[in-house]
Amino acid sequence: MGSSAKAATTPTPRLRAFNGPAVLSYGFRPFFLLAALWAAIGIAIWLLAFAGIIVLPTSFNPPDWHAHEMLFGFAAAAVAGFVLTAVPNWTGRLPLQGPALLLLTLLWLAGRLAVASSALIGGLTAATIDVTFLAALFLAVAREITAGRNWRNLPVATALFALLAANAIFHTEALVTGSTPALASRLGIATLVALVALIGGRIIPSFTRNWLSKQGEGRLPAPFGRFDQATLVATVIALTAWVVADDAILTALLLAVAAAANLLRLCRWAADRTLREPLLWMLHVAYLWIPIGLALLALHPFVAAVPSTAGVHALTAGAIGSMVLAVMTRASLGHTGRPLHAGAGTTLIYAAVLLAGGARIGAALFPQHYAPLLIGAGVAWVLAFGLFIALYAKALTTPRPR
């Protein structure tokens, strides 16, 4: 009785003794670093390709390569860093470390090299190498959630499978039809935005409540409830409709409903009380891009001056890019034992990525200024992620201070 009760109440340790390189001690370390590196390098390459200065030996045309690498290179690495860190906390099981984490990292790197050189090694070979990373990540996360009987987080594993499917469809569309993989791009974007809505809806009110509770009396974020559930359902339905029939009137109406619901959801989280802490207000601002992007997509069928690319980049450069940096900065500080406070450098990171999102939407809305706004957006994006590397690489690659 005594021993069994003790076993039942003693939590499973989340870390084992690890004597290898610190960067391989936890999933967020290599993948946050790689996500930031590829975000900066990938956009720098895209700007050079846009200017006609370089030509990559890839079978994708430059816009398709850019879309693929931001969705299934940069964003997939950021997702990997998050889930490989969050799943042990959700399940109480040990995290992926050492050789297994190194293998997953090498699979991601192999995908980037394969896609960049697909014109040399062949599209099918490149596709096979590239999809292996997301397949391995999905299997690793699904195994942990199943073994830990953590059924509440099955939607995260489902989203990883959808991202894997989107990547496979992207390659298939390009190989079989030779056309721009529009369906796969929309599926990849929709999956990532749904993840931001799901995970953001957990961490933003939670972190805000914890911080505000220490500040004294005042309004706190509304707890998760039926309105949040309805908003998530409305968002998934609208995004699914957009993937299948992006220009349909019904899709536009569903997107408008989802935009309004997400805006109301955000208003319930006491964002106005977080202005003294950039680590917090950035999470709220990042989430704000979701209703903006959904609203722009809803307007597109009715307003000729609002191209679909405006909504697409509000969701990608805006919501995904901003939320990735908001989460990476906070998690990198917290999980490496640093104070949870954004200094001037981190605040500059946030300003740069928000400027990048705004300029990229501006390039879509004001075609007469397309080139300077596009270049400005790219430069601001590279600055944001380059600053992240400069400020956080040491924390991500060295042992946690005792």
Protein Blocks (a to p, Z undefined) as FASTA:
>chain_A
ZZmmmmmmmccdfbdcdfbdfklmpfklmmmmmmmmmmmmmmmmmmmmmnomaccfbfbd
fklmmmmmmmmmmmmmmmmmmmmmmmmmmnopacdehjllmmmmmmmmmmmmmmmmmmmn
opklmmmmmmmmmmmmmmmmmmmmmmnopaklmmmmmmmmmmmmmmmmmmmmmmmnopac
fklmmmmmmmmmmmmmmmmmmmmmmmmmmmmmmnogcdddddddfklmmmmmmmmmmmmm
mmmmmmbmklmmmmmmmmmmmmmmmmmnommmmmmpmklmmmmmmmmmmmmmmmmmmmmm
mmmklcfklmmmmmmmmmmmmmmmmmmmmmmmmmnopacdddfklmmmmmmmmmmmmmmm
mmmmmmmlmmmmmmmmmmmmmmmmmmmmmmmmmmmmgccdZZ
